[in-house]
Amino acid sequence: MLYENYNFWGMHLVWWFAWGFLLFWIFLTPYNIPGQRTKNESPLEILKRRFASGQITQDQYLEYKSTLDKN
């Protein structure tokens, strides 16, 4: 019979693999998947990063920062 000794023709093993894959996918996937678990930077953080990398001067930084503080 199909259900003899609760074996179900190996379906228990298939379900263990399915649950293992599901748990791996939920908890162990990288955090940088587009659209998932990403932190959005504020405009001020972007401005600080650009100033630190040398993309903008100190005068530009202060001007942009004062503009952001007004809003």
CHARMM internal coordinates of N, CA and C (Angstrom, degrees):
IC EDIT
DIST 1 N 1 CA 1.4439
DIST 1 CA 1 C 1.5118
ANGL 1 N 1 CA 1 C 111.93
DIST 1 C 2 N 1.2563
ANGL 1 CA 1 C 2 N 115.53
DIHE 1 N 1 CA 1 C 2 N 163.40
DIST 2 N 2 CA 1.4541
ANGL 1 C 2 N 2 CA 120.62
DIHE 1 CA 1 C 2 N 2 CA -176.88
DIST 2 CA 2 C 1.5336
ANGL 2 N 2 CA 2 C 111.74
DIHE 1 C 2 N 2 CA 2 C -70.06
DIST 2 C 3 N 1.3228
ANGL 2 CA 2 C 3 N 117.69
DIHE 2 N 2 CA 2 C 3 N -38.94
DIST 3 N 3 CA 1.4566
ANGL 2 C 3 N 3 CA 121.03
DIHE 2 CA 2 C 3 N 3 CA -173.89
DIST 3 CA 3 C 1.5256
ANGL 3 N 3 CA 3 C 112.94
DIHE 2 C 3 N 3 CA 3 C -100.90
DIST 3 C 4 N 1.2800
ANGL 3 CA 3 C 4 N 117.00
DIHE 3 N 3 CA 3 C 4 N 20.47
DIST 4 N 4 CA 1.4548
ANGL 3 C 4 N 4 CA 120.41
DIHE 3 CA 3 C 4 N 4 CA -177.04
DIST 4 CA 4 C 1.5280
ANGL 4 N 4 CA 4 C 110.49
DIHE 3 C 4 N 4 CA 4 C -66.79
DIST 4 C 5 N 1.3051
ANGL 4 CA 4 C 5 N 117.19
DIHE 4 N 4 CA 4 C 5 N 129.06
DIST 5 N 5 CA 1.4636
ANGL 4 C 5 N 5 CA 125.17
DIHE 4 CA 4 C 5 N 5 CA 179.94
DIST 5 CA 5 C 1.5296
ANGL 5 N 5 CA 5 C 113.02
DIHE 4 C 5 N 5 CA 5 C 58.96
DIST 5 C 6 N 1.2908
ANGL 5 CA 5 C 6 N 117.29
DIHE 5 N 5 CA 5 C 6 N 25.46
DIST 6 N 6 CA 1.4685
ANGL 5 C 6 N 6 CA 123.28
DIHE 5 CA 5 C 6 N 6 CA 176.66
DIST 6 CA 6 C 1.5346
ANGL 6 N 6 CA 6 C 113.20
DIHE 5 C 6 N 6 CA 6 C 57.55
DIST 6 C 7 N 1.2898
ANGL 6 CA 6 C 7 N 119.53
DIHE 6 N 6 CA 6 C 7 N 31.82
DIST 7 N 7 CA 1.4616
ANGL 6 C 7 N 7 CA 121.90
DIHE 6 CA 6 C 7 N 7 CA -179.52
DIST 7 CA 7 C 1.5209
ANGL 7 N 7 CA 7 C 112.92
DIHE 6 C 7 N 7 CA 7 C -86.91
DIST 7 C 8 N 1.2961
ANGL 7 CA 7 C 8 N 118.11
DIHE 7 N 7 CA 7 C 8 N -32.10
DIST 8 N 8 CA 1.4593
ANGL 7 C 8 N 8 CA 123.45
DIHE 7 CA 7 C 8 N 8 CA -179.99
DIST 8 CA 8 C 1.5220
ANGL 8 N 8 CA 8 C 112.18
DIHE 7 C 8 N 8 CA 8 C 51.35
DIST 8 C 9 N 1.3069
ANGL 8 CA 8 C 9 N 118.96
DIHE 8 N 8 CA 8 C 9 N 31.42
DIST 9 N 9 CA 1.4548
ANGL 8 C 9 N 9 CA 125.76
DIHE 8 CA 8 C 9 N 9 CA 177.32
DIST 9 CA 9 C 1.5272
ANGL 9 N 9 CA 9 C 112.58
DIHE 8 C 9 N 9 CA 9 C 56.54
DIST 9 C 10 N 1.3000
ANGL 9 CA 9 C 10 N 118.21
DIHE 9 N 9 CA 9 C 10 N 43.71
DIST 10 N 10 CA 1.4572
ANGL 9 C 10 N 10 CA 122.07
DIHE 9 CA 9 C 10 N 10 CA 174.64
DIST 10 CA 10 C 1.5121
ANGL 10 N 10 CA 10 C 115.64
DIHE 9 C 10 N 10 CA 10 C 85.44
DIST 10 C 11 N 1.3001
ANGL 10 CA 10 C 11 N 118.24
DIHE 10 N 10 CA 10 C 11 N 6.29
DIST 11 N 11 CA 1.4621
ANGL 10 C 11 N 11 CA 119.76
DIHE 10 CA 10 C 11 N 11 CA -178.38
DIST 11 CA 11 C 1.5304
ANGL 11 N 11 CA 11 C 112.23
DIHE 10 C 11 N 11 CA 11 C -67.52
DIST 11 C 12 N 1.3132
ANGL 11 CA 11 C 12 N 118.44
DIHE 11 N 11 CA 11 C 12 N -26.35
DIST 12 N 12 CA 1.4595
ANGL 11 C 12 N 12 CA 119.56
DIHE 11 CA 11 C 12 N 12 CA 177.05
DIST 12 CA 12 C 1.5226
ANGL 12 N 12 CA 12 C 110.42
DIHE 11 C 12 N 12 CA 12 C -61.08
DIST 12 C 13 N 1.2934
ANGL 12 CA 12 C 13 N 117.37
DIHE 12 N 12 CA 12 C 13 N -42.98
DIST 13 N 13 CA 1.4571
ANGL 12 C 13 N 13 CA 121.88
DIHE 12 CA 12 C 13 N 13 CA 179.34
DIST 13 CA 13 C 1.5297
ANGL 13 N 13 CA 13 C 110.85
DIHE 12 C 13 N 13 CA 13 C -64.03
DIST 13 C 14 N 1.3051
ANGL 13 CA 13 C 14 N 117.07
DIHE 13 N 13 CA 13 C 14 N -40.51
DIST 14 N 14 CA 1.4715
ANGL 13 C 14 N 14 CA 121.05
DIHE 13 CA 13 C 14 N 14 CA 178.56
DIST 14 CA 14 C 1.5212
ANGL 14 N 14 CA 14 C 110.33
DIHE 13 C 14 N 14 CA 14 C -63.13
DIST 14 C 15 N 1.3205
ANGL 14 CA 14 C 15 N 117.01
DIHE 14 N 14 CA 14 C 15 N -42.62
DIST 15 N 15 CA 1.4730
ANGL 14 C 15 N 15 CA 119.51
DIHE 14 CA 14 C 15 N 15 CA 179.89
DIST 15 CA 15 C 1.5248
ANGL 15 N 15 CA 15 C 111.67
DIHE 14 C 15 N 15 CA 15 C -67.19
DIST 15 C 16 N 1.3334
ANGL 15 CA 15 C 16 N 118.02
DIHE 15 N 15 CA 15 C 16 N -35.34
DIST 16 N 16 CA 1.4687
ANGL 15 C 16 N 16 CA 119.17
DIHE 15 CA 15 C 16 N 16 CA 176.05
DIST 16 CA 16 C 1.5224
ANGL 16 N 16 CA 16 C 110.44
DIHE 15 C 16 N 16 CA 16 C -62.08
DIST 16 C 17 N 1.3286
ANGL 16 CA 16 C 17 N 117.17
DIHE 16 N 16 CA 16 C 17 N -42.48
DIST 17 N 17 CA 1.4668
ANGL 16 C 17 N 17 CA 119.94
DIHE 16 CA 16 C 17 N 17 CA 177.48
DIST 17 CA 17 C 1.5321
ANGL 17 N 17 CA 17 C 111.02
DIHE 16 C 17 N 17 CA 17 C -64.97
DIST 17 C 18 N 1.3276
ANGL 17 CA 17 C 18 N 116.90
DIHE 17 N 17 CA 17 C 18 N -40.11
DIST 18 N 18 CA 1.4673
ANGL 17 C 18 N 18 CA 120.36
DIHE 17 CA 17 C 18 N 18 CA 179.87
DIST 18 CA 18 C 1.5278
ANGL 18 N 18 CA 18 C 110.36
DIHE 17 C 18 N 18 CA 18 C -63.60
DIST 18 C 19 N 1.3199
ANGL 18 CA 18 C 19 N 118.39
DIHE 18 N 18 CA 18 C 19 N -46.30
DIST 19 N 19 CA 1.4621
ANGL 18 C 19 N 19 CA 121.00
DIHE 18 CA 18 C 19 N 19 CA 179.31
DIST 19 CA 19 C 1.5307
ANGL 19 N 19 CA 19 C 111.09
DIHE 18 C 19 N 19 CA 19 C -65.44
DIST 19 C 20 N 1.3288
ANGL 19 CA 19 C 20 N 116.80
DIHE 19 N 19 CA 19 C 20 N -39.94
DIST 20 N 20 CA 1.4672
ANGL 19 C 20 N 20 CA 120.14
DIHE 19 CA 19 C 20 N 20 CA 177.98
DIST 20 CA 20 C 1.5138
ANGL 20 N 20 CA 20 C 111.62
DIHE 19 C 20 N 20 CA 20 C -61.80
DIST 20 C 21 N 1.3351
ANGL 20 CA 20 C 21 N 116.62
DIHE 20 N 20 CA 20 C 21 N -44.19
DIST 21 N 21 CA 1.4624
ANGL 20 C 21 N 21 CA 120.15
DIHE 20 CA 20 C 21 N 21 CA 177.77
DIST 21 CA 21 C 1.5180
ANGL 21 N 21 CA 21 C 111.47
DIHE 20 C 21 N 21 CA 21 C -63.47
DIST 21 C 22 N 1.3264
ANGL 21 CA 21 C 22 N 117.46
DIHE 21 N 21 CA 21 C 22 N -42.30
DIST 22 N 22 CA 1.4577
ANGL 21 C 22 N 22 CA 121.50
DIHE 21 CA 21 C 22 N 22 CA 179.96
DIST 22 CA 22 C 1.5267
ANGL 22 N 22 CA 22 C 111.26
DIHE 21 C 22 N 22 CA 22 C -62.39
DIST 22 C 23 N 1.3194
ANGL 22 CA 22 C 23 N 117.25
DIHE 22 N 22 CA 22 C 23 N -45.40
DIST 23 N 23 CA 1.4631
ANGL 22 C 23 N 23 CA 120.39
DIHE 22 CA 22 C 23 N 23 CA 178.90
DIST 23 CA 23 C 1.5216
ANGL 23 N 23 CA 23 C 111.76
DIHE 22 C 23 N 23 CA 23 C -65.67
DIST 23 C 24 N 1.3264
ANGL 23 CA 23 C 24 N 116.90
DIHE 23 N 23 CA 23 C 24 N -39.37
DIST 24 N 24 CA 1.4668
ANGL 23 C 24 N 24 CA 119.98
DIHE 23 CA 23 C 24 N 24 CA 175.87
DIST 24 CA 24 C 1.5189
ANGL 24 N 24 CA 24 C 110.25
DIHE 23 C 24 N 24 CA 24 C -60.87
DIST 24 C 25 N 1.3232
ANGL 24 CA 24 C 25 N 116.60
DIHE 24 N 24 CA 24 C 25 N -45.05
DIST 25 N 25 CA 1.4565
ANGL 24 C 25 N 25 CA 121.33
DIHE 24 CA 24 C 25 N 25 CA -177.62
DIST 25 CA 25 C 1.5271
ANGL 25 N 25 CA 25 C 111.52
DIHE 24 C 25 N 25 CA 25 C -63.65
DIST 25 C 26 N 1.3126
ANGL 25 CA 25 C 26 N 117.46
DIHE 25 N 25 CA 25 C 26 N -38.90
DIST 26 N 26 CA 1.4612
ANGL 25 C 26 N 26 CA 121.06
DIHE 25 CA 25 C 26 N 26 CA -177.82
DIST 26 CA 26 C 1.5196
ANGL 26 N 26 CA 26 C 111.46
DIHE 25 C 26 N 26 CA 26 C -73.05
DIST 26 C 27 N 1.3313
ANGL 26 CA 26 C 27 N 118.00
DIHE 26 N 26 CA 26 C 27 N -46.14
DIST 27 N 27 CA 1.4573
ANGL 26 C 27 N 27 CA 120.59
DIHE 26 CA 26 C 27 N 27 CA -169.15
DIST 27 CA 27 C 1.5207
ANGL 27 N 27 CA 27 C 115.71
DIHE 26 C 27 N 27 CA 27 C -100.74
DIST 27 C 28 N 1.3114
ANGL 27 CA 27 C 28 N 119.17
DIHE 27 N 27 CA 27 C 28 N -25.13
DIST 28 N 28 CA 1.4516
ANGL 27 C 28 N 28 CA 119.67
DIHE 27 CA 27 C 28 N 28 CA -171.25
DIST 28 CA 28 C 1.5217
ANGL 28 N 28 CA 28 C 114.96
DIHE 27 C 28 N 28 CA 28 C -114.04
DIST 28 C 29 N 1.3127
ANGL 28 CA 28 C 29 N 118.11
DIHE 28 N 28 CA 28 C 29 N 4.42
DIST 29 N 29 CA 1.4575
ANGL 28 C 29 N 29 CA 118.91
DIHE 28 CA 28 C 29 N 29 CA 177.86
DIST 29 CA 29 C 1.5218
ANGL 29 N 29 CA 29 C 109.07
DIHE 28 C 29 N 29 CA 29 C -73.69
DIST 29 C 30 N 1.3205
ANGL 29 CA 29 C 30 N 117.18
DIHE 29 N 29 CA 29 C 30 N 152.09
DIST 30 N 30 CA 1.4730
ANGL 29 C 30 N 30 CA 119.93
DIHE 29 CA 29 C 30 N 30 CA -179.84
DIST 30 CA 30 C 1.5158
ANGL 30 N 30 CA 30 C 111.44
DIHE 29 C 30 N 30 CA 30 C -61.67
DIST 30 C 31 N 1.3158
ANGL 30 CA 30 C 31 N 115.49
DIHE 30 N 30 CA 30 C 31 N 151.62
DIST 31 N 31 CA 1.4531
ANGL 30 C 31 N 31 CA 120.53
DIHE 30 CA 30 C 31 N 31 CA -176.81
DIST 31 CA 31 C 1.5179
ANGL 31 N 31 CA 31 C 113.15
DIHE 30 C 31 N 31 CA 31 C -80.63
DIST 31 C 32 N 1.3171
ANGL 31 CA 31 C 32 N 119.99
DIHE 31 N 31 CA 31 C 32 N -11.87
DIST 32 N 32 CA 1.4543
ANGL 31 C 32 N 32 CA 120.44
DIHE 31 CA 31 C 32 N 32 CA -176.00
DIST 32 CA 32 C 1.5268
ANGL 32 N 32 CA 32 C 113.10
DIHE 31 C 32 N 32 CA 32 C -93.71
DIST 32 C 33 N 1.3075
ANGL 32 CA 32 C 33 N 117.57
DIHE 32 N 32 CA 32 C 33 N 28.13
DIST 33 N 33 CA 1.4546
ANGL 32 C 33 N 33 CA 121.26
DIHE 32 CA 32 C 33 N 33 CA 174.48
DIST 33 CA 33 C 1.5286
ANGL 33 N 33 CA 33 C 107.17
DIHE 32 C 33 N 33 CA 33 C -70.90
DIST 33 C 34 N 1.3329
ANGL 33 CA 33 C 34 N 117.76
DIHE 33 N 33 CA 33 C 34 N 130.87
DIST 34 N 34 CA 1.4709
ANGL 33 C 34 N 34 CA 119.32
DIHE 33 CA 33 C 34 N 34 CA -177.49
DIST 34 CA 34 C 1.5238
ANGL 34 N 34 CA 34 C 111.80
DIHE 33 C 34 N 34 CA 34 C -56.30
DIST 34 C 35 N 1.3114
ANGL 34 CA 34 C 35 N 115.36
DIHE 34 N 34 CA 34 C 35 N 130.07
DIST 35 N 35 CA 1.4556
ANGL 34 C 35 N 35 CA 121.01
DIHE 34 CA 34 C 35 N 35 CA 177.37
DIST 35 CA 35 C 1.5065
ANGL 35 N 35 CA 35 C 115.12
DIHE 34 C 35 N 35 CA 35 C 84.43
DIST 35 C 36 N 1.3219
ANGL 35 CA 35 C 36 N 118.24
DIHE 35 N 35 CA 35 C 36 N 2.81
DIST 36 N 36 CA 1.4522
ANGL 35 C 36 N 36 CA 120.30
DIHE 35 CA 35 C 36 N 36 CA -178.64
DIST 36 CA 36 C 1.5078
ANGL 36 N 36 CA 36 C 110.66
DIHE 35 C 36 N 36 CA 36 C -132.62
DIST 36 C 37 N 1.2942
ANGL 36 CA 36 C 37 N 116.33
DIHE 36 N 36 CA 36 C 37 N 133.94
DIST 37 N 37 CA 1.4563
ANGL 36 C 37 N 37 CA 123.83
DIHE 36 CA 36 C 37 N 37 CA 170.93
DIST 37 CA 37 C 1.5245
ANGL 37 N 37 CA 37 C 113.00
DIHE 36 C 37 N 37 CA 37 C 53.16
DIST 37 C 38 N 1.3110
ANGL 37 CA 37 C 38 N 117.97
DIHE 37 N 37 CA 37 C 38 N 34.52
DIST 38 N 38 CA 1.4519
ANGL 37 C 38 N 38 CA 120.47
DIHE 37 CA 37 C 38 N 38 CA 179.03
DIST 38 CA 38 C 1.5211
ANGL 38 N 38 CA 38 C 109.65
DIHE 37 C 38 N 38 CA 38 C -104.61
DIST 38 C 39 N 1.3082
ANGL 38 CA 38 C 39 N 114.93
DIHE 38 N 38 CA 38 C 39 N 142.98
DIST 39 N 39 CA 1.4589
ANGL 38 C 39 N 39 CA 120.63
DIHE 38 CA 38 C 39 N 39 CA 179.04
DIST 39 CA 39 C 1.5216
ANGL 39 N 39 CA 39 C 107.95
DIHE 38 C 39 N 39 CA 39 C -96.62
DIST 39 C 40 N 1.3023
ANGL 39 CA 39 C 40 N 116.76
DIHE 39 N 39 CA 39 C 40 N 126.20
DIST 40 N 40 CA 1.4533
ANGL 39 C 40 N 40 CA 121.06
DIHE 39 CA 39 C 40 N 40 CA 177.55
DIST 40 CA 40 C 1.5172
ANGL 40 N 40 CA 40 C 109.62
DIHE 39 C 40 N 40 CA 40 C -81.77
DIST 40 C 41 N 1.3310
ANGL 40 CA 40 C 41 N 115.52
DIHE 40 N 40 CA 40 C 41 N 133.37
DIST 41 N 41 CA 1.4545
ANGL 40 C 41 N 41 CA 119.98
DIHE 40 CA 40 C 41 N 41 CA 178.68
DIST 41 CA 41 C 1.5202
ANGL 41 N 41 CA 41 C 109.38
DIHE 40 C 41 N 41 CA 41 C -82.63
DIST 41 C 42 N 1.3155
ANGL 41 CA 41 C 42 N 115.53
DIHE 41 N 41 CA 41 C 42 N 143.76
DIST 42 N 42 CA 1.4543
ANGL 41 C 42 N 42 CA 119.85
DIHE 41 CA 41 C 42 N 42 CA 175.55
DIST 42 CA 42 C 1.5254
ANGL 42 N 42 CA 42 C 108.28
DIHE 41 C 42 N 42 CA 42 C -78.94
DIST 42 C 43 N 1.3215
ANGL 42 CA 42 C 43 N 117.78
DIHE 42 N 42 CA 42 C 43 N 159.82
DIST 43 N 43 CA 1.4663
ANGL 42 C 43 N 43 CA 119.97
DIHE 42 CA 42 C 43 N 43 CA 178.63
DIST 43 CA 43 C 1.5291
ANGL 43 N 43 CA 43 C 112.66
DIHE 42 C 43 N 43 CA 43 C -58.83
DIST 43 C 44 N 1.3264
ANGL 43 CA 43 C 44 N 117.21
DIHE 43 N 43 CA 43 C 44 N -34.63
DIST 44 N 44 CA 1.4567
ANGL 43 C 44 N 44 CA 119.97
DIHE 43 CA 43 C 44 N 44 CA 179.14
DIST 44 CA 44 C 1.5306
ANGL 44 N 44 CA 44 C 111.57
DIHE 43 C 44 N 44 CA 44 C -67.55
DIST 44 C 45 N 1.3172
ANGL 44 CA 44 C 45 N 116.98
DIHE 44 N 44 CA 44 C 45 N -37.99
DIST 45 N 45 CA 1.4704
ANGL 44 C 45 N 45 CA 120.31
DIHE 44 CA 44 C 45 N 45 CA 177.10
DIST 45 CA 45 C 1.5270
ANGL 45 N 45 CA 45 C 111.10
DIHE 44 C 45 N 45 CA 45 C -65.28
DIST 45 C 46 N 1.3201
ANGL 45 CA 45 C 46 N 116.92
DIHE 45 N 45 CA 45 C 46 N -39.11
DIST 46 N 46 CA 1.4645
ANGL 45 C 46 N 46 CA 120.92
DIHE 45 CA 45 C 46 N 46 CA 177.46
DIST 46 CA 46 C 1.5210
ANGL 46 N 46 CA 46 C 109.91
DIHE 45 C 46 N 46 CA 46 C -65.02
DIST 46 C 47 N 1.3252
ANGL 46 CA 46 C 47 N 115.94
DIHE 46 N 46 CA 46 C 47 N -42.25
DIST 47 N 47 CA 1.4621
ANGL 46 C 47 N 47 CA 120.66
DIHE 46 CA 46 C 47 N 47 CA 178.21
DIST 47 CA 47 C 1.5178
ANGL 47 N 47 CA 47 C 111.41
DIHE 46 C 47 N 47 CA 47 C -62.15
DIST 47 C 48 N 1.3257
ANGL 47 CA 47 C 48 N 117.91
DIHE 47 N 47 CA 47 C 48 N -43.68
DIST 48 N 48 CA 1.4649
ANGL 47 C 48 N 48 CA 121.57
DIHE 47 CA 47 C 48 N 48 CA 178.06
DIST 48 CA 48 C 1.5234
ANGL 48 N 48 CA 48 C 111.38
DIHE 47 C 48 N 48 CA 48 C -62.59
DIST 48 C 49 N 1.3157
ANGL 48 CA 48 C 49 N 116.52
DIHE 48 N 48 CA 48 C 49 N -40.79
DIST 49 N 49 CA 1.4667
ANGL 48 C 49 N 49 CA 120.30
DIHE 48 CA 48 C 49 N 49 CA 179.47
DIST 49 CA 49 C 1.5260
ANGL 49 N 49 CA 49 C 111.04
DIHE 48 C 49 N 49 CA 49 C -65.53
DIST 49 C 50 N 1.3357
ANGL 49 CA 49 C 50 N 117.08
DIHE 49 N 49 CA 49 C 50 N -41.03
DIST 50 N 50 CA 1.4599
ANGL 49 C 50 N 50 CA 120.28
DIHE 49 CA 49 C 50 N 50 CA 178.77
DIST 50 CA 50 C 1.5213
ANGL 50 N 50 CA 50 C 111.43
DIHE 49 C 50 N 50 CA 50 C -65.61
DIST 50 C 51 N 1.3330
ANGL 50 CA 50 C 51 N 117.19
DIHE 50 N 50 CA 50 C 51 N -38.43
DIST 51 N 51 CA 1.4583
ANGL 50 C 51 N 51 CA 120.67
DIHE 50 CA 50 C 51 N 51 CA 178.22
DIST 51 CA 51 C 1.5257
ANGL 51 N 51 CA 51 C 110.35
DIHE 50 C 51 N 51 CA 51 C -68.08
DIST 51 C 52 N 1.3090
ANGL 51 CA 51 C 52 N 117.16
DIHE 51 N 51 CA 51 C 52 N -40.80
DIST 52 N 52 CA 1.4634
ANGL 51 C 52 N 52 CA 121.06
DIHE 51 CA 51 C 52 N 52 CA -179.51
DIST 52 CA 52 C 1.5271
ANGL 52 N 52 CA 52 C 111.49
DIHE 51 C 52 N 52 CA 52 C -66.35
DIST 52 C 53 N 1.3213
ANGL 52 CA 52 C 53 N 117.37
DIHE 52 N 52 CA 52 C 53 N -32.72
DIST 53 N 53 CA 1.4710
ANGL 52 C 53 N 53 CA 119.59
DIHE 52 CA 52 C 53 N 53 CA -179.67
DIST 53 CA 53 C 1.5208
ANGL 53 N 53 CA 53 C 112.44
DIHE 52 C 53 N 53 CA 53 C -84.51
DIST 53 C 54 N 1.3354
ANGL 53 CA 53 C 54 N 117.77
DIHE 53 N 53 CA 53 C 54 N -6.92
DIST 54 N 54 CA 1.4599
ANGL 53 C 54 N 54 CA 120.80
DIHE 53 CA 53 C 54 N 54 CA 177.29
DIST 54 CA 54 C 1.5096
ANGL 54 N 54 CA 54 C 114.54
DIHE 53 C 54 N 54 CA 54 C 88.75
DIST 54 C 55 N 1.3116
ANGL 54 CA 54 C 55 N 118.56
DIHE 54 N 54 CA 54 C 55 N 13.19
DIST 55 N 55 CA 1.4594
ANGL 54 C 55 N 55 CA 121.01
DIHE 54 CA 54 C 55 N 55 CA 179.91
DIST 55 CA 55 C 1.5219
ANGL 55 N 55 CA 55 C 111.94
DIHE 54 C 55 N 55 CA 55 C -74.00
DIST 55 C 56 N 1.3365
ANGL 55 CA 55 C 56 N 117.10
DIHE 55 N 55 CA 55 C 56 N -28.45
DIST 56 N 56 CA 1.4636
ANGL 55 C 56 N 56 CA 121.36
DIHE 55 CA 55 C 56 N 56 CA 178.70
DIST 56 CA 56 C 1.5276
ANGL 56 N 56 CA 56 C 109.09
DIHE 55 C 56 N 56 CA 56 C -128.36
DIST 56 C 57 N 1.3248
ANGL 56 CA 56 C 57 N 115.96
DIHE 56 N 56 CA 56 C 57 N 157.34
DIST 57 N 57 CA 1.4632
ANGL 56 C 57 N 57 CA 121.40
DIHE 56 CA 56 C 57 N 57 CA -179.71
DIST 57 CA 57 C 1.5235
ANGL 57 N 57 CA 57 C 109.53
DIHE 56 C 57 N 57 CA 57 C -85.22
DIST 57 C 58 N 1.3339
ANGL 57 CA 57 C 58 N 114.45
DIHE 57 N 57 CA 57 C 58 N 173.09
DIST 58 N 58 CA 1.4644
ANGL 57 C 58 N 58 CA 119.41
DIHE 57 CA 57 C 58 N 58 CA 179.66
DIST 58 CA 58 C 1.5237
ANGL 58 N 58 CA 58 C 111.03
DIHE 57 C 58 N 58 CA 58 C -66.15
DIST 58 C 59 N 1.3424
ANGL 58 CA 58 C 59 N 117.05
DIHE 58 N 58 CA 58 C 59 N -38.53
DIST 59 N 59 CA 1.4627
ANGL 58 C 59 N 59 CA 119.70
DIHE 58 CA 58 C 59 N 59 CA 178.36
DIST 59 CA 59 C 1.5252
ANGL 59 N 59 CA 59 C 111.40
DIHE 58 C 59 N 59 CA 59 C -62.91
DIST 59 C 60 N 1.3203
ANGL 59 CA 59 C 60 N 115.96
DIHE 59 N 59 CA 59 C 60 N -43.22
DIST 60 N 60 CA 1.4607
ANGL 59 C 60 N 60 CA 119.49
DIHE 59 CA 59 C 60 N 60 CA 177.67
DIST 60 CA 60 C 1.5276
ANGL 60 N 60 CA 60 C 110.47
DIHE 59 C 60 N 60 CA 60 C -64.09
DIST 60 C 61 N 1.3250
ANGL 60 CA 60 C 61 N 116.31
DIHE 60 N 60 CA 60 C 61 N -41.31
DIST 61 N 61 CA 1.4635
ANGL 60 C 61 N 61 CA 120.57
DIHE 60 CA 60 C 61 N 61 CA 179.54
DIST 61 CA 61 C 1.5270
ANGL 61 N 61 CA 61 C 110.61
DIHE 60 C 61 N 61 CA 61 C -58.80
DIST 61 C 62 N 1.3273
ANGL 61 CA 61 C 62 N 116.82
DIHE 61 N 61 CA 61 C 62 N -48.75
DIST 62 N 62 CA 1.4704
ANGL 61 C 62 N 62 CA 120.51
DIHE 61 CA 61 C 62 N 62 CA -178.42
DIST 62 CA 62 C 1.5263
ANGL 62 N 62 CA 62 C 111.09
DIHE 61 C 62 N 62 CA 62 C -64.92
DIST 62 C 63 N 1.3365
ANGL 62 CA 62 C 63 N 117.11
DIHE 62 N 62 CA 62 C 63 N -38.47
DIST 63 N 63 CA 1.4506
ANGL 62 C 63 N 63 CA 120.35
DIHE 62 CA 62 C 63 N 63 CA 178.31
DIST 63 CA 63 C 1.5287
ANGL 63 N 63 CA 63 C 111.61
DIHE 62 C 63 N 63 CA 63 C -64.28
DIST 63 C 64 N 1.3363
ANGL 63 CA 63 C 64 N 115.76
DIHE 63 N 63 CA 63 C 64 N -47.27
DIST 64 N 64 CA 1.4701
ANGL 63 C 64 N 64 CA 119.63
DIHE 63 CA 63 C 64 N 64 CA 179.81
DIST 64 CA 64 C 1.5164
ANGL 64 N 64 CA 64 C 111.62
DIHE 63 C 64 N 64 CA 64 C -66.57
DIST 64 C 65 N 1.3309
ANGL 64 CA 64 C 65 N 116.43
DIHE 64 N 64 CA 64 C 65 N -37.04
DIST 65 N 65 CA 1.4623
ANGL 64 C 65 N 65 CA 120.27
DIHE 64 CA 64 C 65 N 65 CA 179.98
DIST 65 CA 65 C 1.5198
ANGL 65 N 65 CA 65 C 110.90
DIHE 64 C 65 N 65 CA 65 C -65.29
DIST 65 C 66 N 1.3459
ANGL 65 CA 65 C 66 N 117.14
DIHE 65 N 65 CA 65 C 66 N -41.55
DIST 66 N 66 CA 1.4633
ANGL 65 C 66 N 66 CA 119.63
DIHE 65 CA 65 C 66 N 66 CA 178.89
DIST 66 CA 66 C 1.5344
ANGL 66 N 66 CA 66 C 110.09
DIHE 65 C 66 N 66 CA 66 C -65.88
DIST 66 C 67 N 1.3303
ANGL 66 CA 66 C 67 N 116.93
DIHE 66 N 66 CA 66 C 67 N -35.26
DIST 67 N 67 CA 1.4653
ANGL 66 C 67 N 67 CA 119.69
DIHE 66 CA 66 C 67 N 67 CA 176.46
DIST 67 CA 67 C 1.5215
ANGL 67 N 67 CA 67 C 110.98
DIHE 66 C 67 N 67 CA 67 C -64.70
DIST 67 C 68 N 1.3202
ANGL 67 CA 67 C 68 N 116.29
DIHE 67 N 67 CA 67 C 68 N -42.05
DIST 68 N 68 CA 1.4656
ANGL 67 C 68 N 68 CA 119.22
DIHE 67 CA 67 C 68 N 68 CA 178.94
DIST 68 CA 68 C 1.5261
ANGL 68 N 68 CA 68 C 111.87
DIHE 67 C 68 N 68 CA 68 C -67.75
DIST 68 C 69 N 1.3298
ANGL 68 CA 68 C 69 N 117.10
DIHE 68 N 68 CA 68 C 69 N -35.27
DIST 69 N 69 CA 1.4655
ANGL 68 C 69 N 69 CA 120.12
DIHE 68 CA 68 C 69 N 69 CA -179.51
DIST 69 CA 69 C 1.5290
ANGL 69 N 69 CA 69 C 111.45
DIHE 68 C 69 N 69 CA 69 C -68.32
DIST 69 C 70 N 1.3236
ANGL 69 CA 69 C 70 N 117.48
DIHE 69 N 69 CA 69 C 70 N -28.32
DIST 70 N 70 CA 1.4781
ANGL 69 C 70 N 70 CA 120.88
DIHE 69 CA 69 C 70 N 70 CA 178.52
DIST 70 CA 70 C 1.5219
ANGL 70 N 70 CA 70 C 110.87
DIHE 69 C 70 N 70 CA 70 C -67.57
DIST 70 C 71 N 1.3062
ANGL 70 CA 70 C 71 N 116.02
DIHE 70 N 70 CA 70 C 71 N -33.61
DIST 71 N 71 CA 1.4700
ANGL 70 C 71 N 71 CA 120.03
DIHE 70 CA 70 C 71 N 71 CA -177.74
DIST 71 CA 71 C 1.4821
ANGL 71 N 71 CA 71 C 107.53
DIHE 70 C 71 N 71 CA 71 C -85.19
END
COOR INIT
IC SEED 1 N 1 CA 1 C
IC BUILD
